[in-house]
Amino acid sequence: MGIATTFTAQSAVAGGTPITIEADLARGLHSFTIVGLAGKAVEEAKDRVSAAIKNSGYPAPKSQNQKITISLAPADMKKDGPLFDLPIAIAYLIAADQLVLDQTRRMFVGELSLGGELQAVRGVLSVVQTAKQYGFQEVIVPTANVTEAALVEGVSIVGAETLRDVVEHVSVDSATVLPSAAVTTISDDWSDTLVRLEDIKGQDQAKRGLIIAAAGRHNSLMVGPPGTGKTMLARALQNLLPPLSREEALEVTGIHSIAGEFSGTVTSQPPFRAPHHTSSHTALVGGGSNPRPGEVTLAHRGVLFVDEFPEFERRSIDALRQPLEDRVVTISRVQGSAVFPADVTLVAAMNPYRGSEDGTTDYAAAMLESYKGKISGPILDRIDLWLPVPHVDYDTLTTKHTRTDETKKAREQILAARERMRNRFNNNTTTNASMSARDIETLVSVSDAVEKVMKQAAQKLNLSPRSYHRVLKVALTIADLSGADTIEPAHVLEALQYRVKL
């Protein structure tokens, strides 16, 4: 008997941390202690591990007169989750001389059932990425997590069903070797199962606004009476956003895995999140004693649809200021802080309390009058596109027409616009909406005619410096969609159609 060492990692949205697990066995009255700031799920591992070892055919820890100490290092970092079960069990078996480990540098991940079967756990992708970063050669995971784990190239992923399978695979004198999984591929095609623009009758102005929003990733707000298609329009936006790159898909999958939202299917489709207006502040923006991501982070790289916008808590709405401006959410607590990614395309929707059903009312103005006490100016100032969604007349609704392919044409426009943005910014991720004031000054050429229109608009609409820059960003996206090299007055005038005076 002596000290045995195994390795795993604590998963996290911002990057995992390698964890060294040491097991020490000493003679004396039986005890099983886990030290190293272990959470409740980790503390309970001693009972699961003991039963799993016994039911896998090895001498049970409780049947030995041993004092068992399991140390998790670094000791000053909180350890949470059941993924520590497997590495603790392997460390015990090595210390108890039941297993001689080969020299492969590997990590172990998995929850153990009482019978010794490996159960799926959260955050496996983050663990594997950490293993690759720190030079580990192999990661052993539950079979149910293999697809997710194999997204990472450059690390051997081995799926196992039971604790005994793992022992036989890693034993230095065993002839049984579990196969490594093939790298998981990700389709980069658009989905045709989502809502398409041609599914929505009427609402041409709102559709045009969504194409602009998808191309430049601008925030939008739809105002109109109930039942006019706001939710369908928001879901159609998800179908207009280009598929995620492999790196973006890995980032999104990692977030959803840690949050327990991973469905088991890896896709390049941008996420769509639609929290209910009764959602708590923590559920929306994240938090908790041990900070966890909220809906804003789960919508990273995709669409955050906030229906009944003014019905959310005032502080929840105000908390959207940081993600809409900085594309991150910072959560600070006494026990620690975290910075979660939150690069979302916001689509808000609301119903004005007054307005005629024939579509003649200025719904944006009606909204401002009805909700000005509930939504702060700084939030409204961060909305790029104000889209009226009026009542659809009966004739438009019932007209039979040949199904056009609006979505295909819009996608082609959006891809061409994104290509222009890539050439402008020399990278694949920056879009017009995320440009800084310095970017606008150095990269955007503004003619005298455009300056004249912007000056008149700034005076008439009382534009703040932020709003001024946002109008220019929208105008630049419109120019990109039209294939123009510079912003023209017509592009600015169209951008101004989507602004209201605050």
N, C-alpha and C positions, 0 to 999 in steps of 0.2 A: 504493500500500500504506500501511496505517496501523493504528490500533487499532480493533477492532470489538467490540461488546458485545451479548451476548444474556443471557437470564434463564431460570432453572429454579428448582427448590426441592429441598432434601434432605428426604425424607419422614421422619416420626417419629410414634410413637404419641401423644406428648404435644403434637404440633403441629409442622408443618414450618417450615423456615427458608428464606427466599429466597436464592438463590445467583446472584451476578453472574459471568458468564463473559466474560473479555476475551481476545482473540486479537491478538497482535502479530507481524508478519512483518518480518524484516530480512534484508538481503543477507549472504551468507556461505555457508560450508559447511553442507550440509543437517543439521538436527537438529530434533527434535520433542520439546518438553519441556512437561510438565504440572506446575504448581506449585500449592500451596494445600492441603497435607495430604491428598493424594489417596490413596484406598485402592487395593488391587490391581486391582479391576475397573475403576476410573477410570483408573489408570495404563495399563492395557492398551487403553484406548479409542483411543489414537493409531494403533494398527495397524488396528483395525476402521474408524475414521474415514477413514484414508488409502485403504484398499481400497474403501470404500463411495463416496467421492468420485470415485475413478478409474472405477469400474464404473457410475457414474451418468452418465458422459459429460463430466465436468469434468476440467481438468488435475490430474494426480495431484500431491499435495504433495511426494512423493519425487523427482519429475522436475524440480523447481525448485531453484535454488540459494538456499534460504531457511533462515533460522533461525526456527523457529516456536515461539512461547512462548504457552501457554494458562494463564491465571491464574484460579483459582477463589476467589472472595471470599464470606464472610470467611475469611481464610487460616488462622485458628487453630481452625477447626471441621473435624472429620473428614468427608470426603466419601466416600460408598460407594455402589456399585451401578452398573449399566450405563445408567441413565436419562440420564446426561450426554452420551452419544454424539451425539444429535441437536443439542443446543444448541452443542456444540463444533464440529460440522461446519458449522452455519450461521454461527457466528462466524468460522471460517476462510474460508468462501466470501466473506463480506463484506469481510474484511481483504484477500483476494486479488483484490478488484474483480470477482468473478464474480457478485455479487449486490448489489442495492441494496434494502434493506429498507424497506417502507412504515412509516408512523408509528404503526401499531396497537401498543398496549402489550400484549405477549404473553409467555407462557412456552412453552418447548419441552421435551418429554419423550419419550424413546424410545431403545431400543437398536438399533443398526444391524448388519445382517448384512454380510458382505463384498460382497454384491451390491447393497447399498443399500436392502434392504427393512427396514421398521420392525418390530421385535419387541416383544411385550408385556413390560412391566416391573412390578415390585412397587410398591406404595405410591402409585399414581396418585391415589387419592382424597385422600390427605393433601396432595399437591402442588396439586391443584385448590383445595382449601380454603384453602391458603396463598395461592394466586393471588388468590382472592376477597378474602381478608383485607387484602391489600396493594394492592388496586385495579387488578389486571391485567384487561384486557378479554377476552382470548382465551387458550386453552391448546390447543396442538397435541399430540395423543397418537397412539400407534399405534391402528389401527382395532380391534384386539383389546381395547383398554382403554376404548373409547368408552362402553359401557354403565355401567361403574363411574364414569368421570369425569363423566358427565352426571347423576349423582345430585345434584350441586351446582347450585343455581339461581343465576342472576345472573352467570354467566360463560359466554361462548361456547365450546363444545367442538367442536373440529374433528378428525376422524379422518383419518389419512393412511396410505397403503400403503407409499410409498417416499420416499426423500430427494428425488428429483426432484419428486414431487407437492408436497412441502412448499415447495421453492424456488419453484415456479411459483405457489403460493398466496400467498406472502409478498412476492414481487417487486413493486416499485413500478410496473413497466410491464407486468405480466402481466394478461391478460384471464381467466385461469383462476382461479376461486375455488371452494374446496372448501366444501360445505354444512356448516352448524352442526347438531349433533345435537340431537334433541328431548330434553327432560328425562326421565330414567328414572323411571318410576312404581314404587311399592312396594305390593304387595298387603298389606292389613292383616287378612286372614282367618286363622283357625286352620287348621292342616294336618290333614287326615283320613287321612294316610298313616302317621302315627306310631302307637305302641302306645296303646290306649285302656283305660280302667279296666275296661270290660266284657270285655276280652280276658283278664282275670286272674280266675280262679275262687278264691273264698275271700278271705282276707287283708283282711277288712273293717276291722279296726283300722288296718292299715297304709295302706289307701286313705284313710280319714278323716284320718290324719296327713299324707298328701301333699296333701290339699285345704287343710289348715291351712297347710302349708309353702308352697304356691303362692300363697295369698292374702296372707300376711304376709312371704313370702320368708325363711322360717326354715330354719336348718340342721337336718338330720335324720341319724339313724344307724339302719340296719336290721340286726337281728341274727337269724340263723336258719340252719338247716342248708343245705347245698348243694341247689340245684334247687327251692327253694320260691317263686321268683318275684321275688327282690330286684332283679335287673337289669331285668326287665320293669316293675316298679314305678317304678324310677328313670327309665326312658324314658317311662313314662306321665306323670311329672311335667312333662317338657318339653312335653307336649301340653295341660297344664293352665295353664301360665303364659300370661298374656295376650300377644297379639302386640306386638312392639316398636313404639314410635312412630317416625315418620320420623327424628327426631333420634337416637334410640337405635339404629335400624338403620344410620344413617350411621356412628355411632361404632363399632359392631361390625364393619361391613364394612371400615372403615379399618384396624382392628387386624388383621383376617384378611388384608387385602391386603398390609400391610407384612410380615407373617409368611410370605407366600407360600401362604396357606391359602384364598385366595379362589377359589371354584369357577366364577365367571363368572355366577352367578345371584344376584340381589339379592333377599333375602327378609326378612320381618319376624318370622320364626320364631326364637325364642331359641336360641342355640347350645347344643349338648350335647357335652361333652368327657368322655371316659372313658380317662384315661391308665392304662397298664399298671403293675402294682406294681414292675416292674423299671426304670421310668423314672428317669432321673437327677434329682438335686436341681435342676440347671439347667433341665432339660426341664420340670419341674413348676412351678417358681416364676419362671423366667426368669434371665437372667444372661449370662455371656460377657464377653470382654475389651471388646467393644462391646455393652453390654447390649441384649438382645433379649427380647421377651415369651415367657413360658412358658404352660403349659396353663391356669394360673389366670387369666391375662389373656385367653387365647383363649376362655374360658368366660364372659367379662364379659357381664352382663345375662342369663345363662342358667344352665345346670345343670353343675356339676362333679361327676361321679360317680366316687367313689374306691372301687373294689371291692377286696376283700382289704386293707382299710385298714391293719391292723397290719404287713403285709408290706412296706410302703414304708419307705424309710430313715428312721431316727428324726429326723434333722435336717430331712428334707423335710416330715415331719408337723409338726414344731415350727415350720417356716417358714410354715405356714398361719395362725399366730396373727394376724399383721398383716392379711392380707386378710379374715379372718373378723371382725375387730374394726373396722378402718379402711376396708375396701373398696378398698385400694390395695396395691401391692407396691413397695417401695423397694429398688432395686438400686444398690449403691455399689461402684465399682471405682476403681483408680488413675487410669485414663484418663478416667473420667467416671462420672456417676451418672444414674439415671433413675427416675421414678415412673410406674408403669404402673397403669391402672385394673384393679380386680379385684373388681367387685361381683357376686359369684356366690351362687347358692343351692347349698350343699354337700349332697350326698347320699353318705354313707359306708355301706359294707356290710361285714359280716364274718361268719365262721362260728365259733361257739363250739366249743372242742375237746371239750366234753362236753355232754350234754343228751339227753333222750329224744326219740324221733321222733314221739311222740304229741302234742307241743305243750304238755306240762304243765310243762316246765322254765322257770324264769325266765332267759331267754336273756341279758338285760342283766347279771344277776348273774354268769352263767357267763362272759360276755365280760370283765367286770372282773377276775375271778379269773385268767382265762387270759392276758390281755394287759396287765395293770396295769404290767408292767415295760417295755412297748414304747411305750405311748401316754401322754404326760404329762397330768397333771391339768388344766393350763390349756387344753389342746385339748378334752378331754372336757367341760370347763366351758362351752365355747362351743357345744355341741350343744344345740339347743332341744328336739328331739323324738327320743325313743328308741323305735323302732318294732319290736316283735317280729314276726317273719315265720316262724311255726311250720310244721311239716309239715302238708300238706293231706291230709285223709283221702280214702280211695278213693271213697266215696259222693259227696262234694262234687266231686271231680275228674271223675267220669263222669256226673253228673246232667245230663240234657238240659233246657235251659231256654230260654225265649224271650229273645233278645238285647235287653237293656235299654239305655237310653241314659244310663248313669251319667255319662259324660263331659260330655254336654250340660248335665245338671243341675248338675254340679260347676262347670262354666265360668260358668253363670249366677250361682251363689253367689259365686264368686271375683270376678267383675266387680262385683257389688253391694257386696262387701266393699271392693274397691279404691276404689270411688266414695266410700264413707264415709271412707276414709283420705285421699283427695284433699281432701274437705271439711274434714277435721280439720287437715291440714297446709298447706292452701292452695297445693298444687302437685301435679304429676302424677308425681313420681318417688319421693317418700319413702314407705316402707312401714313397718309396725310394727316389723319386725326391725331397722331402721336408726335407731330412736329413741334419743336420748341420755337419760341420767338426768334431765337438766333437762326434756326433753320430757315424760317420764313424770310428773314432779312438777307441771308446769304444765298439761298437756293431759288427763291421765287422772284421773278422779274415782274415788276408792276409798272405799267405804262402810265402816262399822264392822264389818259382818259379813264383808266381804272381808278386812279387816285381821286379823280374828281367825283366819280360815282360813290366811292367809299366815304369820302368826306361828307357828301350830302346825306348818305345813309346814317353815318355816325351821329350827325346832328338831329336827324328826324327820329331815329329809333333810340337815341340816347345810348349808343353802344359803349360798353365798358371796354378797356383794353383787351380783356379776355374775349369778349364777344366779337370785337373787331378782328382779332386773329382767327377766331373760329369761322367767321364769314369768309375770310380769305382761304382757309383750309378747304371749306366746302366748295368754293369757287374753283380752287385748284383741282379738286376731284372731278368736278363737272367738266373742266377742261381736259383732264385725262380721259374721261369717258368719251369725249368727242374727238380725241386724237389731236388736240391742239397743243402746240409747244409752249404757249404763253396764255396767261389769263386775259380774256377779253371782257369788255363791259357787259356783254350778254351773259357771260358765265356768272359775273357778280350779281347781275339783276335776278337771275334764277336763284342764286343762293339766298338773296334777300327775301325771296318769296317765302322762304322757310323760317324767317325770323319774325318775332313779335316784339313790340316795345314793352319792356319790363318796368 
